[in-house]
Structures are given as C-alpha cells and as structure tokens.
C-alpha cells in the first residue's frame, strides 16, 4: 500500500505548502513526474495522518523521505530512512571525508549541520534527482575534486543509475538510501 502526504491536493493547494525563506525544505515528486518544494513543518501533519492510517492496515510503514521526522505513535514498526542512513554512515564512515548530495540548494546549510554530527569533514552539493542530469554530473565532479572518501545521496529520489554515475565519476563508495531502506525492510519483514 502506498499513500502520499500530497494525495488529494490540487496543484494550487500544494503551492500553499511551499517553504518561506529560512524554513526547512523537503523536495518531493508529484504523480505527473514534476517536483515541488514543501515546508517541512507544513507537511508534517499530513505525513502523520498518512502514517497513522497506513499503520492500521500493514505490518510496517516505510517513510519514503530522508527528511527528519518525529516518532509516530503507531502500533507497527516505522522505518525512518534518515535514522537508518545516519546510523549506517556513522558505522562505516566515521572520521572520513563525507560528500553529501541533496536535492535543493535551500537544504545545503541544514545538511551540512546534520552530517557534521556524523563525519569529521563534510562537503554538501545540491543536485536534484528530478532535474537536469548535468547538475548531477557537476556535483559528482565537485565532490571528486574535494577528494571525499564516500558519498551519500541524501534523498529517496536518487536511483541506482544515479548511484552508478557518482561511483563512476567520483571513484568512491556511494550510499543510496532507497537500497538501504529496502534491505532494512527485508530484514524486518
């Protein structure tokens, strides 16, 4: 089963969820394939409602966003990609120079702070998984030039092809949240 926080909203209603300057940004994809920016605080109640509704019908809920969410009080396990990702990276890359790719330029400062708690040196570059492929190439080259030791693609929007592109261009291990989440779900279920 799948449910989205923006399900049932018109394009105009989605625009009311846009972040104001300085607000935490989440980037998501609409059913038509386009992407939108939403304010974390504005989308959180909608995410909570969907998690609560799904939890009554399933054995586990997988959040399909690497943004940070509070614990949801439901009667089944909830897999939080941000927690899985942060702890995995902490376990394998502590003390290394970490490269992080995030979808939106408005997320760079937040990601810098978030990942600095995990790795000693962090370099963050924005490149949307839904936009111009040249931006992804530029980000890979930028991280390679900074000589990062490992790269985290910090969005569920990045896919295996993007992971391979970064691995080929930067020549370092690349961590992909969607495969990490899938492996955790397989272990749990």
C-alpha positions as CSV (number, residue, x, y, z in Angstrom):
1,X,0.0,0.0,0.0
2,X,1.2,3.5,-0.7
3,X,-0.1,6.8,0.5
4,X,1.4,10.3,-0.1
5,X,1.2,13.4,2.0
6,X,0.1,15.4,-1.0
7,X,-2.6,12.9,-2.1
8,X,-5.8,14.6,-3.0
9,X,-4.4,18.1,-3.2
10,X,-4.7,20.2,-6.3
11,X,-1.6,21.9,-7.7
12,X,-2.8,25.2,-6.2
13,X,-3.2,23.6,-2.7
14,X,0.3,22.1,-3.0
15,X,1.7,25.6,-3.6
16,X,0.3,26.7,-0.2
17,X,2.8,24.3,1.4
18,X,5.8,26.0,-0.1
19,X,8.5,27.0,2.3
20,X,9.0,30.6,3.4
21,X,12.6,31.9,3.5
22,X,14.6,30.1,6.2
23,X,12.1,27.2,6.6
24,X,13.3,23.6,6.3
25,X,12.7,22.3,2.8
26,X,11.6,18.9,1.5
27,X,11.6,18.1,-2.2
28,X,9.1,15.6,-3.4
29,X,7.8,14.3,-6.7
30,X,4.2,14.6,-7.9
31,X,2.3,11.9,-9.7
32,X,2.9,13.7,-13.0
33,X,6.6,13.5,-12.5
34,X,7.3,17.1,-11.6
35,X,8.9,18.0,-8.4
36,X,7.9,20.6,-5.7
37,X,9.4,22.1,-2.7
38,X,7.4,22.0,0.5
39,X,7.9,23.3,4.0
40,X,8.7,20.5,6.5
41,X,6.6,22.0,9.2
42,X,3.6,22.4,6.8
43,X,3.8,18.8,5.5
44,X,4.4,17.1,8.8
45,X,0.7,16.9,9.9
46,X,-0.2,15.4,6.5
47,X,2.6,12.8,6.8
48,X,1.5,11.9,10.3
49,X,-2.1,11.3,9.2
50,X,-1.0,9.0,6.4
51,X,1.4,7.0,8.7
52,X,-1.4,6.6,11.2
53,X,-3.9,5.4,8.5
54,X,-1.4,3.0,7.0
55,X,-0.3,1.6,10.3
56,X,-3.8,0.3,10.9
57,X,-3.6,-1.8,7.7
58,X,0.0,-3.0,7.4
59,X,2.8,-4.8,9.2
60,X,5.3,-1.9,8.9
61,X,5.4,1.6,7.4
62,X,8.3,2.7,5.3
63,X,8.7,6.5,5.1
64,X,9.9,7.4,1.6
65,X,11.7,10.5,2.6
66,X,15.1,11.1,4.2
67,X,13.9,14.2,6.0
68,X,13.8,14.1,9.8
69,X,10.5,13.1,11.4
70,X,9.5,12.7,15.0
71,X,8.5,9.3,16.2
72,X,5.0,8.4,15.1
73,X,2.9,6.7,17.8
74,X,1.6,3.7,15.9
75,X,1.3,0.0,16.7
76,X,3.7,-1.2,14.0
77,X,7.3,-0.6,13.1
78,X,8.1,2.6,11.2
79,X,11.3,2.7,9.2
80,X,12.8,6.1,9.2
81,X,15.3,6.5,6.3
82,X,17.1,9.4,7.9
83,X,17.8,7.3,11.0
84,X,18.9,4.3,9.1
85,X,21.1,6.4,6.8
86,X,22.7,8.5,9.6
87,X,23.5,5.4,11.7
88,X,24.7,3.4,8.8
89,X,27.1,6.2,7.7
90,X,28.2,6.6,11.3
91,X,29.0,2.9,11.4
92,X,31.0,2.8,8.2
93,X,32.3,6.3,7.5
94,X,33.0,7.9,10.9
95,X,36.2,10.1,10.6
96,X,36.1,10.1,6.8
97,X,35.5,13.0,4.4
98,X,31.9,12.6,3.6
99,X,30.3,14.0,0.4
100,X,26.6,14.6,0.6
101,X,24.3,15.3,-2.4
102,X,20.9,16.9,-1.5
103,X,18.1,17.8,-3.9
104,X,17.8,21.6,-3.3
105,X,20.2,24.5,-2.7
106,X,17.9,25.5,0.2
107,X,18.9,22.3,2.0
108,X,22.7,22.7,1.9
109,X,23.2,24.5,5.2
110,X,20.8,22.2,7.1
111,X,22.5,19.1,5.6
112,X,26.0,20.5,6.5
113,X,25.0,20.7,10.1
114,X,23.1,17.3,10.1
115,X,26.0,15.4,8.6
116,X,28.8,17.2,10.6
117,X,27.5,15.3,13.6
118,X,28.3,12.0,11.8
119,X,31.6,12.7,10.0
120,X,34.5,14.9,10.7
121,X,34.6,16.6,7.3
122,X,31.5,17.1,5.2
123,X,31.1,18.6,1.7
124,X,27.5,19.2,0.5
125,X,26.4,19.8,-3.0
126,X,22.9,20.3,-4.4
127,X,21.6,18.4,-7.4
128,X,18.0,17.4,-7.9
129,X,17.2,13.8,-8.7
130,X,14.3,15.1,-10.8
131,X,16.1,17.8,-12.7
132,X,18.9,18.3,-15.2
133,X,21.3,15.4,-15.3
134,X,24.2,17.8,-15.9
135,X,23.7,19.1,-12.3
136,X,24.3,15.5,-11.1
137,X,27.5,15.3,-13.2
138,X,28.7,18.7,-11.8
139,X,28.0,17.6,-8.3
140,X,29.9,14.3,-8.8
141,X,32.9,16.2,-10.2
142,X,32.8,18.8,-7.4
143,X,32.9,16.1,-4.8
144,X,35.6,14.2,-6.6
145,X,37.7,17.4,-6.7
146,X,37.2,17.8,-2.9
147,X,38.6,14.3,-2.5
148,X,35.7,12.9,-0.5
149,X,36.0,9.3,0.8
150,X,32.4,8.3,0.5
151,X,29.2,9.9,-0.9
152,X,25.7,9.9,0.5
153,X,22.9,10.6,-2.0
154,X,20.5,12.1,0.6
155,X,17.1,11.6,-1.0
156,X,14.9,8.6,-1.9
157,X,14.6,10.3,-5.3
158,X,18.1,9.2,-6.3
159,X,18.1,5.8,-8.1
160,X,20.6,3.1,-9.0
161,X,21.6,4.8,-12.2
162,X,22.5,8.0,-10.3
163,X,24.4,5.9,-7.7
164,X,26.4,4.3,-10.5
165,X,27.1,7.7,-12.2
166,X,28.5,9.1,-8.9
167,X,30.6,6.0,-8.3
168,X,32.0,6.2,-11.9
169,X,32.7,9.9,-11.8
170,X,34.0,10.2,-8.2
171,X,35.6,6.8,-7.8
172,X,34.4,6.3,-4.2
173,X,31.7,4.2,-2.5
174,X,28.2,5.7,-2.8
175,X,25.4,5.1,-0.3
176,X,21.9,5.1,-1.7
177,X,19.0,5.5,0.8
178,X,16.4,3.6,-1.2
179,X,18.5,0.4,-1.2
180,X,19.4,0.8,2.4
181,X,15.7,1.2,3.3
182,X,14.8,-1.9,1.2
183,X,17.4,-4.0,2.9
184,X,16.2,-2.9,6.3
185,X,12.6,-3.7,5.4
186,X,13.7,-7.1,4.1
187,X,15.4,-7.8,7.4
188,X,12.4,-6.7,9.4
189,X,9.7,-8.4,7.3
